[in-house]
Structures are given as structure tokens and as C-alpha cells.
Amino acid sequence: MLPRIVEVRKNVLKKNDLAAAALRDRFRAAGVCVVSVVSSPGSGKTAFLETTLALMRSRYRTAALVGDLATECDAERLRRSGAPVRQITTGTVCHLDAEMIERALDGRALADLDCLFIENGGNLVCPASYGPGEQLRVVLLSVTEGEDKPLKYPTIFNSADIAVVTKIDLAEAVGFDHAALLRNIERVRPGMPVLPVSSRTTYGFSSWMALIARRIGDAQPEPTPVHIDG
């Protein structure tokens, strides 16, 4: 039975890859920057996005999609930022895939957005394989989770573009070893950018906002050349 299971998995992943590629083309055409955020449960993912959306509100047109097994608790919390938020309830599925994102975007005019955030479910395994067509993947880990997280879940760190260390204001209280974390990330993903933040104090968010601003600028479509006869 094992060969059959492997073949089914390959087909499922291929189907998602094709759907993700189509979404990526759609996002590119609309000029919208799409950021997915992945983490284990309790890392502060929702607090991070809540602060991010609040800080972007006055300058950018933002929206968010939130994936959870059940309830709309996180979506309701993010709506306090004033950004439009849609909940994706996955039931027993532990990740968001491209088809879920496509359905959640039904009826939304992407050209009306500068940046779309996708909050994946609390899981560091499945999201590594099922990309939702994002341009930037952010993996979060909190100081309360330990410095060995990258060694335990290397695939998600290899598939992400940046690591954000949350709850940095608690680092001293929990005895967090930032240098050890950097060494572990370097072992798994050499050269990966690492950004420490605190959603409570907004420490580190100026650097995060600058990064997002650059990504939004990069996502804007090239202007169509105008040819003047004569």
C-alpha cells in the first residue's frame, strides 16, 4: 500500500502547486503583496498580525485571511484593526491550501488591496508543503518555545523567507538564548533574516514595516510604456 499512498500524496501536492501558481499569477497581475504567516500554536501569530494591521491602517489597504480548525476567535480579534478579515474554517485539516485561499477570495477585488495577509493554522509541518501562492512566507517562533525549534522543524524554515522571533520582551524572564537560536537557524537555513519583535511593546516593528513597505513596492506592476507617434 505504501507506493499507492506516496503516489496519492504526490498528486495532491502537484494539484496544490498548480493552484498556487495560478494564484501567484493573479496576485502579481493585481499588484497585491501577499504574505503568509506560519507558526506553532501559542507563538503570538494573531497578536503579531493584529499589531501589523493596526500600524498599516493609515497608509495601506490591507486585508487578512485566517485559518483555524474551528471558531472565528482570531478573525474577530483581527477585525478590531479595521481591516477586512475572512475566516477559513478547516475542520480536521491542519493547514491552508491554495484551493481554500481561492474560495475565500471569491468576490474580492484584489486590485483594491496593497497587501493581503494569510494566517495559517498553528502547525509547522503541513504548511511547509502546501503553499497558498504567497510572495513572502514568514515563520514565527516565540522565545517561550525554545531555541531548538529550527532543528526540530527544518523544512518550514527552509521554505520560509524570514524568521520572526516574537515575545522578545519576555526573553530575559524565560532565559532565552538568542545567540543559540541564530546558530540553529544558520545550520538549517544559512543567511536567513531573523527579526526579533514584541507585539506588546511594538519593539522591532519599525524594521518589519520597512520590509513590508519594500515588498508592497516590489509587487506593484510595471507601468505600461506610452508610445507617442511623431
C-alpha positions as CSV (number, residue, x, y, z in Angstrom):
1,M,0.0,0.0,0.0
2,L,2.9,2.4,0.6
3,P,3.6,3.1,-3.1
4,R,-0.1,3.9,-3.6
5,I,0.0,6.4,-0.6
6,V,3.1,8.0,-2.0
7,E,1.5,8.5,-5.4
8,V,-1.7,10.0,-4.0
9,R,0.4,12.4,-1.9
10,K,2.4,13.4,-5.0
11,N,-0.8,14.1,-6.9
12,V,-2.3,16.1,-4.1
13,L,0.9,18.3,-3.8
14,K,1.1,18.7,-7.6
15,K,-2.5,19.9,-7.7
16,N,-1.8,22.4,-4.9
17,D,1.3,23.6,-6.7
18,L,-0.7,24.3,-9.9
19,A,-3.4,26.1,-8.0
20,A,-0.8,28.1,-6.0
21,A,1.0,29.1,-9.3
22,A,-2.3,30.3,-10.7
23,L,-3.0,32.4,-7.5
24,R,0.5,33.8,-7.7
25,D,-0.1,35.0,-11.2
26,R,-3.4,36.5,-10.1
27,F,-1.8,38.3,-7.2
28,R,1.0,39.6,-9.5
29,A,-1.5,40.9,-12.0
30,A,-3.4,42.7,-9.3
31,G,-0.3,44.3,-7.9
32,V,-1.0,43.0,-4.4
33,C,1.7,41.8,-1.9
34,V,0.6,38.5,-0.3
35,V,2.3,37.5,3.0
36,S,1.6,34.2,4.7
37,V,2.4,33.7,8.4
38,V,3.1,30.2,9.8
39,S,3.9,29.1,13.4
40,S,3.1,26.6,16.0
41,P,0.2,27.3,18.4
42,G,0.8,29.9,21.0
43,S,3.6,31.7,19.2
44,G,1.8,35.0,19.2
45,K,0.8,34.9,15.5
46,T,-2.5,36.6,15.9
47,A,-1.1,39.3,18.1
48,F,1.7,39.9,15.6
49,L,-0.8,40.3,12.8
50,E,-3.1,42.5,14.9
51,T,-0.3,44.9,15.5
52,T,0.8,44.8,11.9
53,L,-2.6,45.6,10.6
54,A,-3.1,48.4,13.1
55,L,0.2,50.0,12.1
56,M,-0.5,49.7,8.4
57,R,-4.1,51.0,8.6
58,S,-3.4,54.7,7.9
59,R,-1.1,54.1,4.9
60,Y,-2.1,50.9,3.2
61,R,-5.2,49.0,2.0
62,T,-4.9,45.7,3.8
63,A,-7.0,42.5,4.4
64,A,-6.4,39.1,6.0
65,L,-7.5,35.5,5.7
66,V,-7.4,33.5,8.9
67,G,-7.3,29.7,9.0
68,D,-8.4,27.8,12.1
69,L,-9.8,24.3,12.8
70,A,-12.9,25.9,14.5
71,T,-14.3,29.2,15.7
72,E,-13.8,32.7,14.4
73,C,-11.9,34.0,17.5
74,D,-8.8,35.0,15.7
75,A,-10.7,36.6,12.8
76,E,-12.8,38.6,15.3
77,R,-9.7,39.8,17.0
78,L,-8.0,40.9,13.8
79,R,-11.2,42.8,12.7
80,R,-10.5,45.2,15.6
81,S,-7.7,46.7,13.4
82,G,-10.3,47.9,11.0
83,A,-9.1,45.7,8.2
84,P,-11.5,43.3,6.4
85,V,-10.9,39.7,7.6
86,R,-12.3,36.5,6.3
87,Q,-12.3,33.3,8.3
88,I,-11.4,29.9,6.7
89,T,-12.6,27.1,9.0
90,T,-10.7,23.9,8.0
91,G,-12.3,21.4,10.3
92,T,-9.9,18.5,10.6
93,V,-7.4,19.9,8.1
94,C,-4.2,21.3,9.8
95,H,-3.2,23.8,7.1
96,L,-4.5,26.1,4.4
97,D,-4.0,25.2,0.8
98,A,-4.3,27.1,-2.5
99,E,-7.9,26.0,-3.2
100,M,-9.1,27.2,0.2
101,I,-7.5,30.6,-0.5
102,E,-9.1,30.7,-3.9
103,R,-12.6,30.1,-2.5
104,A,-12.1,32.6,0.3
105,L,-11.1,35.3,-2.3
106,D,-14.3,34.7,-4.3
107,G,-15.9,38.1,-5.0
108,R,-13.0,40.1,-3.6
109,A,-11.4,42.7,-5.9
110,L,-7.7,42.1,-5.3
111,A,-6.7,45.3,-7.1
112,D,-8.3,47.2,-4.3
113,L,-5.6,45.9,-1.9
114,D,-2.0,46.8,-1.3
115,C,-1.3,43.8,1.0
116,L,-3.1,40.6,1.9
117,F,-2.0,38.6,4.9
118,I,-2.7,34.9,5.3
119,E,-2.7,33.5,8.8
120,N,-2.2,29.7,8.5
121,G,-3.2,27.2,11.2
122,G,-1.0,26.5,14.1
123,N,1.3,23.9,12.6
124,L,4.9,23.8,11.5
125,V,4.6,20.6,9.4
126,C,1.9,20.7,6.7
127,P,2.2,24.4,5.7
128,A,5.7,23.7,4.5
129,S,4.3,21.6,1.7
130,Y,1.1,23.4,0.8
131,G,1.9,26.9,-0.4
132,P,-1.0,29.3,-0.9
133,G,0.7,31.3,-3.6
134,E,2.2,33.9,-1.3
135,Q,5.2,36.2,-2.3
136,L,6.6,36.3,1.3
137,R,6.4,33.5,3.8
138,V,7.1,34.4,7.4
139,V,7.8,31.7,10.1
140,L,7.2,32.8,13.7
141,L,8.7,31.3,16.9
142,S,8.4,32.8,20.3
143,V,11.1,33.0,23.0
144,T,8.9,30.7,25.1
145,E,9.3,27.8,22.6
146,G,13.0,27.2,22.9
147,E,16.0,27.8,20.7
148,D,15.9,24.4,19.0
149,K,12.7,24.9,17.0
150,P,14.6,25.3,13.7
151,L,16.4,22.0,14.3
152,K,13.1,20.2,15.0
153,Y,11.2,21.6,12.1
154,P,13.9,22.3,9.4
155,T,11.5,22.1,6.4
156,I,9.4,25.1,7.3
157,F,12.4,27.2,8.0
158,N,13.9,26.2,4.6
159,S,10.6,27.1,2.9
160,A,10.2,30.5,4.7
161,D,11.8,33.8,3.7
162,I,12.2,35.4,7.1
163,A,12.1,34.2,10.7
164,V,10.3,36.5,13.3
165,V,11.1,35.9,17.0
166,T,8.1,37.0,19.0
167,K,7.6,37.9,22.6
168,I,11.1,39.3,22.8
169,D,10.1,41.3,25.8
170,L,9.9,38.0,27.7
171,A,13.4,36.8,26.6
172,E,15.2,37.6,29.9
173,A,12.4,36.2,32.1
174,V,12.4,32.9,30.3
175,G,16.2,32.7,29.9
176,F,16.1,32.8,26.1
177,D,19.4,32.4,24.3
178,H,19.2,34.5,21.2
179,A,22.7,33.6,20.0
180,A,21.9,29.9,20.2
181,L,18.7,30.4,18.1
182,L,20.7,32.2,15.5
183,R,23.2,29.4,15.3
184,N,20.4,26.9,14.9
185,I,18.7,28.8,12.2
186,E,22.1,29.2,10.4
187,R,22.6,25.5,10.5
188,V,19.2,24.9,8.8
189,R,18.9,28.0,6.6
190,P,22.2,29.9,6.2
191,G,21.7,33.6,5.7
192,M,18.1,33.7,6.7
193,P,17.0,37.1,8.0
194,V,15.9,37.0,11.7
195,L,13.8,39.8,13.2
196,P,13.0,39.9,17.0
197,V,9.7,41.7,17.8
198,S,7.3,42.4,20.6
199,S,3.7,42.8,19.7
200,R,3.0,44.2,23.2
201,T,5.6,47.0,23.0
202,T,6.0,47.2,19.2
203,Y,9.7,46.7,19.5
204,G,11.1,45.7,16.1
205,F,8.0,46.7,14.2
206,S,9.7,49.6,12.5
207,S,12.0,47.2,10.7
208,W,9.1,44.9,10.0
209,M,7.0,47.8,8.5
210,A,10.0,48.9,6.4
211,L,10.3,45.3,5.0
212,I,6.6,45.2,4.2
213,A,6.8,48.6,2.5
214,R,9.6,47.4,0.2
215,R,7.6,44.2,-0.6
216,I,4.5,46.2,-1.4
217,G,6.6,48.4,-3.7
218,D,8.0,45.4,-5.4
219,A,4.5,44.0,-6.0
220,Q,3.3,47.0,-8.0
221,P,3.0,46.2,-11.7
222,E,5.4,47.8,-14.1
223,P,3.8,50.9,-15.8
224,T,2.7,50.3,-19.4
225,P,5.1,52.2,-21.8
226,V,3.4,55.0,-23.7
227,H,4.5,55.4,-27.3
228,I,4.0,58.9,-28.8
229,D,3.9,58.9,-32.6
230,G,5.8,61.6,-34.4
